[in-house]
């Protein structure tokens, strides 16, 4: 899974899975859902950082986003949306939902910490973006979806960077490189799809950190899809107890 410091625990579509009407409510009440997602993440991070400090084990930069954390963050975001909606209009229906999600979020926080905070012993942050260069060439007009992930010396792979969309209506050549490498990275992988196809790995072996990759004239290949990032190596529980994974 991605690291907590990589950002984006949940997105708007994730929220819709929890509450199918949340986008319409936010739009009608003039609520910035992106801001609520970020605020809820900041509050979650503060609670986790405090917990790890109390347990004297792990750091925020090692925390892995697992299912229980996604659940908690989604509920905290929904709580904030319906709280603001209620105070905008003092609508009892919104008030009931606010209190409902508040209670669920508090319970989920308790369950999350009881189960343990997942940490990676050698965290590997995802790259922020890929530097793409398009020039005149012989590749046919196309639109590409591009992502990159980094790997470490043990072969562990980070979560992929956000999708970048690049395209050309003219014959072209395409090259890509990492503008910088996160700490601990020894190589990188590039994932790509063309014209709405399935995103897959394009390089047979990890590229060097300074190595540029070029799309061959044979075009995009069908490789494995990008992974979700690192799994947790340990679960940190109350009183400093640690459960080793694997």
C-alpha positions in Angstrom: 0.0 0.0 0.0 1.0 3.6 -0.3 2.7 5.4 2.6 0.6 7.9 4.6 3.0 10.7 3.7 2.4 10.0 0.0 -1.0 11.6 0.5 -4.5 10.8 -0.8 -5.8 8.2 1.7 -9.2 8.5 -0.1 -10.4 10.4 -3.1 -13.9 11.6 -4.2 -14.9 8.3 -5.7 -13.9 6.5 -2.5 -16.3 8.8 -0.5 -19.1 8.0 -2.9 -18.7 4.3 -2.1 -19.4 5.2 1.6 -22.2 7.8 0.9 -23.7 7.9 -2.6 -25.1 11.4 -2.0 -22.1 13.2 -0.6 -21.0 14.9 -3.8 -24.5 16.3 -4.3 -24.7 17.5 -0.7 -21.2 19.1 -0.9 -22.1 20.9 -4.2 -25.5 22.1 -2.9 -23.9 23.5 0.3 -20.8 25.0 -1.3 -18.4 22.6 0.6 -14.9 22.0 -0.8 -14.6 18.2 -0.6 -10.9 18.3 -1.5 -10.3 20.6 1.5 -12.3 18.2 3.8 -10.3 15.2 2.6 -7.0 17.1 3.4 -8.2 18.4 6.7 -9.3 14.9 7.8 -6.0 13.5 6.7 -4.1 16.1 8.8 -6.2 15.2 11.9 -5.6 11.5 11.3 -1.9 12.1 11.0 -1.8 14.1 14.2 -3.5 11.3 16.1 -1.2 8.6 14.6 1.9 10.7 15.3 0.9 11.1 18.9 0.2 7.4 19.2 3.6 6.4 17.8 5.3 8.9 20.0 3.6 7.5 23.1 4.6 4.0 22.1 8.1 5.1 21.3 8.0 3.1 18.1 7.9 4.1 14.5 7.4 7.5 12.8 4.8 9.1 10.6 7.0 8.6 7.5 6.8 4.8 8.0 3.0 4.4 8.3 1.4 2.4 5.6 -2.2 3.1 4.4 -4.2 0.0 5.2 -7.9 -0.8 5.0 -8.6 0.3 8.6 -7.0 3.7 8.1 -8.9 4.3 4.8 -12.1 3.5 6.7 -11.3 5.9 9.5 -10.3 8.7 7.2 -13.5 8.3 5.0 -15.7 8.5 8.1 -13.9 11.6 9.5 -14.3 13.3 6.1 -18.0 12.5 6.0 -18.4 13.7 9.6 -16.9 17.0 8.6 -19.1 17.4 5.5 -22.4 16.8 7.3 -21.3 18.9 10.3 -20.8 21.9 8.0 -24.0 21.1 6.1 -26.0 21.0 9.3 -24.6 24.3 10.6 -25.2 25.9 7.2 -29.0 25.3 7.4 -29.7 23.7 10.8 -31.2 20.8 8.8 -32.0 18.0 11.2 -31.4 15.4 8.5 -27.9 16.6 8.1 -27.5 16.8 11.9 -28.4 13.2 12.2 -25.9 12.1 9.6 -23.2 14.3 11.2 -23.7 12.6 14.6 -23.9 9.2 12.9 -20.6 9.6 11.1 -19.0 11.2 14.2 -19.8 8.1 16.3 -18.7 5.7 13.5 -15.4 7.6 13.1 -14.6 7.5 16.8 -15.3 3.7 16.9 -13.2 3.1 13.8 -10.3 5.1 15.4 -10.4 2.8 18.4 -10.5 -0.3 16.2 -7.6 1.0 14.1 -5.3 1.6 17.0 -6.3 -1.7 18.7 -5.5 -3.6 15.6 -2.1 -1.8 15.3 -0.6 0.9 13.2 1.1 -0.7 10.2 4.7 0.6 9.5 7.3 -0.2 6.9 10.8 -0.6 8.3 12.4 0.8 5.1 9.8 3.2 3.7 10.0 4.1 0.1 8.1 7.2 -1.0 6.4 7.3 -4.4 7.8 9.7 -7.0 5.8 12.9 -7.3 5.7 12.9 -11.1 7.5 11.8 -14.3 9.2 14.2 -16.6 8.0 13.4 -20.2 9.4 14.8 -23.4 7.6 14.6 -26.7 9.4 15.4 -30.0 8.9 14.8 -33.7 9.1 11.2 -34.5 7.5 8.1 -36.2 5.0 7.0 -33.5 1.4 7.5 -34.5 -0.9 10.1 -32.9 -1.9 8.8 -29.4 -2.9 9.7 -25.9 -0.9 8.1 -23.1 -1.5 7.5 -19.4 1.8 7.4 -17.6 2.9 6.5 -14.0 6.2 5.7 -12.4 7.3 3.9 -9.2 10.7 3.5 -7.6 12.3 0.3 -6.3 15.0 -0.2 -3.7 17.9 -2.6 -3.5 15.7 -5.4 -2.1 13.3 -5.2 -5.0 10.6 -3.5 -3.0 8.5 -1.1 -5.1 6.8 2.1 -4.0 3.3 3.1 -4.8 3.0 4.7 -8.3 2.9 8.4 -8.8 -0.4 10.0 -9.9 -1.5 9.4 -13.5 -0.1 11.8 -16.0 -1.9 12.2 -19.4 0.3 13.1 -22.3 -0.6 13.0 -26.0 0.1 14.2 -29.5 -2.1 14.6 -32.5 1.0 14.3 -34.8 3.7 11.7 -35.4 6.0 11.9 -32.4 8.7 10.3 -30.2 8.3 10.0 -26.4 10.9 9.8 -23.6 10.5 9.9 -19.9 12.8 10.2 -16.8 12.5 10.8 -13.1 13.2 14.4 -12.1 14.4 13.2 -8.7 14.6 10.0 -6.7 13.1 9.5 -3.2 15.5 8.4 -0.5 16.3 4.7 -0.6 15.5 4.3 -4.3 17.9 2.5 -6.5 15.9 2.3 -9.7 12.5 3.0 -11.3 9.8 1.5 -13.3 7.5 3.1 -15.9 3.9 2.1 -16.5 1.9 3.2 -19.5 -1.3 2.7 -21.4 -2.3 4.1 -24.8 -5.7 5.4 -26.0 -7.7 4.0 -23.1 -6.0 0.6 -22.9 -4.8 -1.2 -19.8 -1.8 0.3 -18.0 1.2 -2.0 -17.8 4.9 -2.1 -17.0 7.1 -1.1 -20.0 10.6 -1.9 -18.8 11.8 -5.5 -18.4 14.2 -4.5 -15.5 14.3 -1.5 -13.3 15.9 1.6 -14.9 18.8 3.4 -13.4 17.8 6.5 -11.4 19.5 8.8 -14.0 18.4 6.6 -17.0 16.0 8.0 -19.5 13.4 5.6 -21.0 12.2 6.0 -24.6 9.0 4.4 -26.1 10.1 2.1 -29.0 8.5 2.2 -32.4 6.7 -1.0 -31.6 4.7 1.0 -29.1 3.2 0.3 -25.7 3.4 -3.3 -24.5 1.1 -5.3 -22.2 3.0 -5.6 -18.9 1.8 -6.2 -15.3 -0.2 -3.4 -13.8 1.3 -1.1 -11.2 1.2 -2.4 -7.6 -0.1 -0.6 -4.5 3.2 -0.1 -2.8 4.8 -1.6 0.3 3.0 -3.8 2.8 3.5 -3.2 6.5 6.4 -5.0 8.1 5.1 -4.5 11.7 1.9 -3.5 13.5 2.5 -1.2 16.5 0.0 -1.6 19.2 -0.7 0.1 22.5 1.9 -0.3 25.3 4.6 -0.6 22.6 3.8 -4.2 21.6 4.8 -5.1 18.1 3.4 -7.7 15.8 5.8 -8.8 13.0 4.3 -9.4 9.6 5.0 -12.6 7.6 
